[in-house]
Amino acid sequence: AQRVHVAEGAQLRADATRQGDGGRVIVWADENTRFYGGVSARGGEAGGNGGFAEVSGKQNLEFRGTADLSAPQGALGTLLLDPEDIIVATGSGILPSVADEFADFESNVVTIDPGRLNALAANVTLQANRHVYVKDTLSLTTPGASLAIDAGGPTHVGGTIHLESLDTR
């Protein structure tokens, strides 16, 4: 798809039932992705690991959704967020809500609120083709959650990052 919009209230699920690993959910667009819904790929209650979810816009991504990649008896799964540039900063985002969900973005830089990332039940990978900017404090509060930052260019950290595991590539 060139452009994808996942509306608030929409739920994408690839959960294991009784036992097994969570599945894979990929939301991807060649241009713009606006994600306001929820995604889950949970491990089974009797055993199994959390799955994998990717929410990407090759050019632009507005992430205002939720993700649950937990596993009651296993390891957390991973959420990959993957646009051109990422800015982690407090606020609802530099991109205002628009009447046309498929409209062009005003800029190729997107903000992901650290509070939204903090609430995710997942390991988080921020992968940008160019830059990742962490402007405000980021604390992944899910026990055992990790953060990987992978940028094609420099990663800039002006805020504080609190978590058990951090990987910057």
Disulfide bonds with the S-S distance in Angstrom:
none
